[in-house]
């Protein structure tokens, strides 16, 4: 497809960065309302299905009632739907592209069905980088705390976006030059069938406890498959997560009227949101991406899905870390692998550390991750 090159986008300026630095450490007031205030049965299920997770602990009340939890839990990554800040809703530098690129999560308590979630957030840091994708880039780090209706902190997270200049990424960036020059990948039925065997054989540990004593350092986790990537799949995630700027009619107008930098004209001359890089290939190419691509929080959620499948109902995901390394454009497949790197006991908790990485069908590194899981002990 032909990339539009006749327009230029706003740049990163020193004045804009100075203004943004003034916000570091200051509590963020009212922002766009979250997609979910409450962990209802439907909200949990919609999020789980948005990442392709059919674990009955999230989705089946009858099953969940028989577990030690006594009812449905929200999957750990559900909290993305309760805060636009942790999901990439950045302030400052209007018109400069933001790419969600990673997070450090810590969970303290389960989120139970019908829990109400409120959040507190602040800008934590700004870090300048030089990148192959877009040259100068600013890593914009936010911290978010999550509380339930009792005032208990259930989780906290640092997440970050890279602010990049769209013109530089499109015209000078080298990261995806070879990808944009390739012919679109077309799979044979045999290739699709072989990859989907991983879906057929995907194990949800569920009610069978995975005891800490039975785990060994170096032990691999089953490979988890995600894909092949389609715009349908990206939209399925947005249905559960809510997106950042997805609005219709009057609400879309109110958003762009209040924040003009969010409105970028499409091929009809209509102001539309930058989030459409996830379903509009022309616009994705215009900002330097290799095509319409998946969401960052979506990919992080795939990594935590890999961990929760393995740990079973009696495990508890304590920490997760994710660093995104490249886009997953439409047509990609993703293979998530992991292994146990450490096991130890701390304050009576039996813990294991998992290291993860995911590569696409061409063995290109897509994302790095890790997790710390508390497992039940036979003792």
C-alpha positions in Angstrom: 0.0 0.0 0.0 1.1 3.6 -0.6 2.1 5.5 2.5 0.9 9.1 2.7 3.9 11.4 3.0 2.4 14.8 2.3 1.8 15.7 5.9 4.1 16.1 8.9 3.5 15.4 12.6 4.5 17.4 15.7 8.1 17.0 17.0 9.6 16.3 20.4 10.7 19.7 21.7 12.8 20.8 24.7 10.0 23.1 25.8 7.6 20.2 25.7 9.9 18.0 27.7 10.5 20.8 30.3 6.8 21.1 30.8 6.4 17.4 31.2 9.3 17.2 33.7 7.3 19.6 35.9 4.7 16.8 36.3 7.0 14.2 37.7 5.9 12.9 41.1 2.6 14.8 41.1 -0.6 12.8 41.5 -2.7 12.8 38.4 -6.2 14.0 38.8 -9.3 13.0 36.8 -8.5 11.5 33.4 -10.5 9.5 30.9 -12.7 7.2 32.9 -11.6 3.5 32.9 -13.3 0.9 30.8 -14.1 -1.1 34.0 -14.8 0.1 37.4 -15.9 -3.3 38.7 -14.7 -6.9 38.2 -18.1 -8.2 37.2 -18.6 -11.7 35.8 -19.0 -10.3 32.3 -16.2 -7.8 32.5 -13.8 -10.5 33.6 -15.0 -12.9 30.9 -14.8 -10.3 28.2 -11.2 -9.5 29.1 -10.2 -13.2 29.3 -11.8 -14.0 26.0 -10.1 -10.9 24.5 -6.7 -12.6 25.1 -7.9 -16.1 24.2 -7.9 -17.3 27.8 -10.6 -19.9 28.6 -9.5 -20.7 32.1 -12.7 -21.7 34.0 -11.4 -19.9 37.1 -12.1 -16.7 35.3 -15.1 -17.7 33.2 -17.2 -20.5 34.8 -19.0 -19.7 38.1 -19.8 -23.3 38.8 -16.2 -24.5 38.4 -14.8 -21.5 40.4 -17.2 -22.1 43.3 -15.5 -25.5 43.9 -12.0 -24.0 44.2 -10.5 -22.7 47.4 -11.4 -19.2 46.2 -15.1 -20.0 46.4 -15.9 -18.1 43.2 -14.7 -16.4 40.1 -11.4 -14.4 40.2 -10.2 -11.8 37.8 -7.2 -12.8 35.8 -4.2 -10.7 36.9 -4.0 -8.7 33.6 -7.7 -7.7 34.0 -6.4 -4.6 35.9 -5.3 -3.1 32.5 -9.0 -2.4 31.9 -9.3 -0.4 35.2 -6.8 2.3 34.4 -6.1 4.1 31.1 -2.9 5.4 32.6 -1.3 1.9 33.0 -2.6 1.1 29.5 -0.8 4.0 27.8 -2.9 7.2 28.2 0.0 9.6 28.3 0.0 13.3 29.0 2.2 16.1 27.4 3.9 16.3 24.0 0.6 16.6 22.0 0.7 15.0 18.6 3.8 12.9 19.3 3.2 9.2 18.9 3.1 7.0 22.0 3.9 3.3 21.8 3.2 1.2 24.9 6.4 -0.7 25.5 6.4 -2.6 28.8 5.5 -2.9 32.5 6.6 -4.1 35.9 3.6 -5.5 37.8 3.3 -6.6 41.5 0.1 -8.2 42.8 -0.7 -8.3 46.5 -4.2 -9.8 46.6 -6.6 -11.5 44.2 -9.3 -9.4 42.6 -12.6 -11.2 43.3 -15.8 -11.1 41.4 -17.6 -7.8 41.9 -14.7 -6.0 43.5 -14.6 -2.3 42.8 -11.2 -0.9 41.7 -9.9 2.6 42.1 -6.5 3.8 41.1 -3.9 6.5 42.0 -1.2 7.4 39.5 1.7 9.7 38.8 4.4 10.4 36.2 7.5 8.6 37.6 10.3 9.3 35.1 11.3 10.5 31.6 14.3 8.8 30.0 15.8 9.7 26.7 16.9 7.0 24.2 18.3 6.7 20.7 16.4 4.0 18.8 16.5 2.3 15.4 12.7 2.7 15.1 12.5 6.5 15.4 15.9 8.0 16.4 15.3 10.2 19.5 12.6 8.7 21.8 11.4 9.5 25.3 10.5 6.7 27.6 7.6 8.0 29.7 7.1 6.0 32.9 4.0 6.0 35.0 3.3 4.4 38.4 -0.2 3.2 39.2 -1.6 1.8 42.5 -4.8 -0.3 42.5 -7.2 -0.5 45.5 -10.3 -2.5 46.1 -13.5 -1.2 47.8 -12.0 -2.1 51.3 -9.1 0.2 50.6 -6.6 -2.7 50.3 -3.9 -2.3 47.7 -4.4 -5.3 45.3 -1.6 -4.4 42.9 0.8 -1.8 41.7 2.6 -1.3 38.4 5.1 0.8 36.5 4.3 1.0 32.8 6.0 3.0 30.0 5.4 4.3 26.6 8.0 5.5 24.1 7.2 8.9 22.6 8.5 8.9 19.0 8.4 11.3 16.1 6.2 9.7 13.4 8.0 11.4 10.5 11.4 10.2 11.6 10.1 6.7 12.1 8.6 6.6 8.7 11.3 8.3 6.7 14.6 7.5 8.5 13.9 4.6 10.9 15.7 1.4 10.0 14.1 -1.2 12.3 11.3 -2.3 9.9 12.9 -1.4 6.6 13.3 -5.0 5.6 9.9 -6.0 6.9 8.2 -3.3 4.8 10.0 -4.5 1.7 8.9 -8.1 2.1 6.0 -9.6 0.3 3.0 -10.3 2.6 3.4 -13.7 4.2 0.8 -16.2 3.1 0.6 -19.5 5.0 -0.3 -22.9 3.7 -3.1 -24.8 5.4 -0.4 -27.2 6.6 1.5 -24.4 8.3 -1.7 -23.1 10.0 -2.6 -26.6 11.1 0.8 -27.3 12.6 0.8 -24.1 14.6 -2.7 -24.7 15.8 -1.8 -28.0 17.3 -0.4 -25.9 20.2 -4.0 -24.6 20.7 -5.3 -28.2 20.7 -2.8 -29.3 23.2 -2.8 -26.2 25.5 -2.9 -27.2 29.1 -4.7 -25.2 31.7 -3.3 -26.6 35.0 -6.5 -25.8 36.8 -7.5 -27.8 39.9 -4.4 -30.1 39.8 -1.9 -28.4 42.3 1.6 -27.7 41.0 3.6 -28.1 44.2 6.8 -26.1 44.8 8.7 -29.3 45.7 7.9 -30.8 42.2 9.4 -27.8 40.3 13.1 -27.9 39.3 15.3 -25.0 38.1 15.7 -25.3 34.3 12.3 -26.9 33.9 10.6 -25.6 30.7 7.0 -24.4 30.4 4.9 -25.6 27.5 5.1 -23.3 24.5 2.1 -21.1 24.2 0.8 -20.0 20.7 -0.8 -16.7 19.9 -2.0 -15.9 16.4 -2.0 -15.8 13.5 -2.4 -12.1 14.1 -5.5 -10.5 12.6 -7.3 -7.2 12.9 -10.2 -9.2 14.2 -8.0 -10.5 17.1 -6.8 -7.0 17.9 -10.4 -5.7 18.1 -11.4 -8.7 20.2 -8.8 -7.5 22.7 -10.1 -3.9 22.6 -13.6 -5.3 23.4 -12.4 -6.6 26.7 -9.8 -4.0 27.5 -11.6 -0.9 26.2 -8.8 0.8 24.3 -7.5 4.3 25.0 -9.4 6.5 22.6 -12.2 4.3 21.0 -15.3 6.5 21.0 -18.3 7.0 18.8 -20.1 10.0 17.4 -20.7 12.7 20.0 -18.3 11.1 22.5 -15.6 10.9 19.8 -16.1 14.6 19.0 -15.9 15.6 22.7 -12.6 13.7 23.1 -11.0 15.4 20.0 -12.5 18.8 20.8 -10.9 18.6 24.3 -7.6 17.2 23.0 -7.1 18.3 19.4 -3.8 16.4 19.2 -5.7 13.1 19.4 -7.5 13.9 16.1 -5.5 13.0 13.0 -7.4 13.2 9.7 -8.0 10.0 7.9 -8.4 9.5 4.1 -11.9 11.1 4.2 -10.6 14.2 6.0 -12.2 13.1 9.3 -10.3 13.6 12.5 -9.7 10.1 14.0 -7.6 8.7 16.8 -4.0 7.5 16.6 -5.1 4.2 18.1 -6.2 3.2 14.6 -2.7 2.0 13.9 -4.0 -1.3 15.3 -6.6 -1.7 12.5 -5.7 0.7 9.7 -2.6 -0.5 7.8 -2.2 2.7 5.8 -2.0 4.8 9.0 0.3 2.2 10.7 2.7 2.5 7.8 2.5 6.3 8.0 3.8 6.3 11.5 6.7 3.9 10.7 5.2 0.6 11.9 5.3 -2.5 9.7 1.5 -2.7 9.4 -1.5 -2.8 11.7 -0.3 -4.4 14.9 -1.2 -5.8 18.3 -1.6 -3.9 21.5 1.2 -3.7 24.1 -1.0 -4.5 27.1 -2.4 -7.4 25.1 1.0 -8.9 24.6 1.8 -8.5 28.3 -1.5 -10.3 29.1 -0.4 -13.2 26.8 2.7 -13.6 28.9 0.8 -13.6 32.2 -1.7 -16.1 30.5 1.3 -18.3 29.9 2.1 -18.2 33.6 -1.4 -18.6 35.0 -2.0 -21.7 32.8 1.1 -23.3 34.3 0.7 -22.4 38.0 -2.9 -23.7 38.4 -5.7 -22.5 40.6 -3.7 -22.7 43.9 -0.8 -20.6 42.6 -0.5 -16.8 42.9 1.2 -14.6 40.4 3.3 -12.2 42.5 5.2 -10.3 39.9 5.5 -10.0 36.1 7.8 -8.0 33.9 7.5 -7.3 30.2 9.6 -5.5 27.6 8.3 -5.3 24.1 11.0 -5.6 21.4 9.1 -5.2 18.1 5.6 -5.0 16.7 3.5 -8.0 15.9 1.9 -6.9 12.6 -1.1 -8.6 11.1 -0.1 -12.0 9.7 2.5 -12.8 12.4 2.5 -15.8 14.6 3.9 -15.7 18.1 5.4 -18.6 20.2 5.9 -17.9 23.9 8.5 -20.0 25.7 9.7 -20.0 29.3 11.7 -21.9 31.9 12.2 -21.9 35.6 15.3 -19.9 36.6 15.1 -19.9 40.4 13.2 -21.4 43.3 13.4 -20.2 46.9 11.5 -19.7 50.2 11.0 -16.2 51.5 8.9 -15.2 54.6 7.2 -18.6 54.4 6.2 -18.2 50.8 7.4 -20.8 48.3 8.4 -18.9 45.2 9.6 -19.7 41.7 10.9 -17.3 39.0 10.1 -17.9 35.3 12.0 -16.3 32.4 10.0 -15.9 29.2 10.6 -14.8 25.6 8.4 -14.9 22.5 9.5 -15.0 18.9 7.5 -14.8 15.7 7.4 -17.3 12.8 10.7 -15.9 11.5 12.5 -16.3 14.8 12.5 -12.5 15.4 12.4 -11.6 19.1 9.0 -10.0 19.9 9.0 -9.7 23.7 10.9 -10.5 26.8 9.2 -11.3 30.1 9.5 -12.9 33.5 7.3 -13.7 36.5 7.5 -14.7 40.2 4.9 -17.2 41.2 3.9 -18.4 44.7 3.1 -22.1 44.6 1.5 -24.4 47.2 3.9 -26.5 49.3 3.4 -30.1 50.3 4.7 -29.2 53.7 
